[in-house]
Amino acid sequence: MLVERDVGKMAAANFCPVFLRNATAYGPSPRMRFDIVLNDLSALAWTIKKIAMTSDGSPWRPVAHILDLCEAVYRSLVAPEDAVHGKIFNVGQNSDNYRVRELAQIVAGEFPGCEVTVGQSGGDNRSYRVNFDKIHRELPGFKCSYTPRDGARQLRELFERIQMPEEIYKFRAFTRLKQLNFLQATNQIDADFYWR
């Protein structure tokens, strides 16, 4: 928000900032992230064939495929200046606000033999839904092309192709917090996350 505030003040005739607030990404990538909800659920479904939620799965999460997020960047770059100048867009689509338990069921549907269990209400209760009307109304040519089911299917196909072992899923480099802890423990970054 500080970047939006401070960079937004710099908008001028020769500087056209646009701000994209992305829904939680999902989908395969050359350097996977397994600490984002749909990718994490898919990795669990593949490696242990079980999604055991520690909560009741009722919190909401807005999600968007990585290629749809890339499409928003592209459309922002080629849009007429007056369509994006200084504007803030939530990137995603309203139909992709899901409860975590719904995402778990979608994933399980793409991974045969995967069991889903839910726990009690509690734990991580962060919950948020996002309205994406503005980007669909005001950013020329933008639309989302993928669904969480597409993403789960793509992840299953990738995991099958590479026969992904559990060790890859658990490796620190694919989970941001584990990687940051490693970089701090090995004195590569300081307590404020600056490289040493």
N, C-alpha and C positions, 0 to 999 in steps of 0.2 A: 504494500500500500504506500510505503514511503517512496518507492521508485515511481509509482504512478503519480504521486503528488509532485515529486521534485522534477521528474523528467517532463511531466505534463505541463509544468510551468514554462518549459523551454520551447514548447511548440511555437513555431513561427512560419513565415512564408517559405523559408528555406529548410525547415526541419519538421517532418511529419511523423510524429510518433503514433503508434497504435499499441494498445495493451491487450494481451490475450490471457484470460484467466482460464486455464485448462481444467476440464474435469479430470478425474483420476485416469491416467493412461492405462491401456492394456494392449497386449499383442506381442508377437515375437519380434525380437530385435537382435542385432549382432552381439550386443552386450546386454543380456537380460537383466531385468529387475524383478526379483522375487519378493519384494516387500510392498508391492502394490496389489490390491485385493484380488482381482481376477487372475493375475499371473500366479499369485501365491496359492490360491485355491486350485488352480490347474496343476501346479507342481505337486501339491499334496495328493490330488486325485491320481496323478501318474505314478508317484514314487511309493505311496503307501496305500493307495486305493481307498482312502478314508479322509473325509473332511469332518473333523470333530471340532465344532465351534465351541468356544468357551463361554459364549453368551447365547441369548435366544435368537440372535441374528436379526433383530428388529431395526438396528440403525440403518439409516439411508446413506447411500453413496451414489454420486453421479459419476458415470464412467464414460470414456470415449476411446475408440481405437486410435493407436498412434498414427495411423495413416490419415485419419480424419483430423487429427491435430495438425499434421503436416499440411493438409489441404487448407486449413484456416490460415496458416502462415503464408502459403502461396497466394491465396485469395487476397490477403492483406497487402501483399507486395504488388499485386497487379491491379488493385482496385483504384478507381479514381480518388484523388486526394480528398475530396470533400466527403467521401463515404467512410474514411477511416481517420482523418486528421484529429488527433487527440482523443479518440474514442476508446472506450473499454468494452471488450466483448467477453462474455462467458462462452467458452468453446465446448460444445456438446449438443445434445438434443434432449428435449423434455422427456421423451419416452425412455431415456437411458438413466433415469433416477431409479435405483433399485434398492431394496432391502438386501442386506448381506446374505440372508438365508435364501433369497430368490437367486442371487448370483451363484450361490453354492449349488442350488438345484440345476441351474443352467449348465454349470460346469460338469456336474455329475452325469447329466444327460449325454455329454460328449465323451465321457470316459467310462466305458462299460465296466461294470463290477464295482464302481465307486459307491461307497456308503456315506451318507450325510447324517450327522447327529448334531443336535443343538443342546446347549446348556441352559443355565438359568439366566435371567436378566441380570446384568451387572457387568463388571469388567470395563472394557472400552466402550463407553456409551456415546462417543462422538457421533452425531447424526446430522446430516445436512442434505437438503435438496436444493437444486439450483434451477433457475429459470433461464432458458436459452433462446427466448423469443427474439431478442434484439439481433443476435448474429444472423439468424435466418431471415430476418426482415431487412437488415441494413447492409450486410456484407455481400456484394454482388457475386453470384455463382456458388456461394458456400452451401454445402449440404453434407450430412453425414451419410456414409455409404456402408458402414459396418455395424453389426450388432454384437453384444457380448457372446452370443452363441457362435458367431463367425470367429471371434477371437479365441474362444475355447477350442473350437475345432482346429484352427491354425496351430495353436499351441500343442494339441495332441498330436497332430501330424508331424510337427517339428520334433517333439520328444520321441515319437516312434522312429523317425528317420535317423536320429542320432543315438537312439537307445540311451536316453539321458539317465545317468545313475543318480541316486539320492545325494551323493557327495557333491555333485555340481549344484543341486538345489540348495544345499546347506553351505556352500562355499561363501566366505565373507564378501567377496567382491560383488556379489549379486544382491546384497542387502545393504542398503546405505548406512544404517546405524552400525552394523558389524564392521563395515569398511572404515567408517570414521573412528570407531574405537581402536581398530588396528593401527590406523595412521597416527593416532595420539599415543598409543602404547609404544610404538616404535619411533617416537619423536620426529615424525615426518611433518606433523602439523601441531600447532600449539592449541591452547585451550579456547582460543577465539577462531580456530579453524584456518589460520594463516599458515602457508607453507613455511617451514624453517629454512 
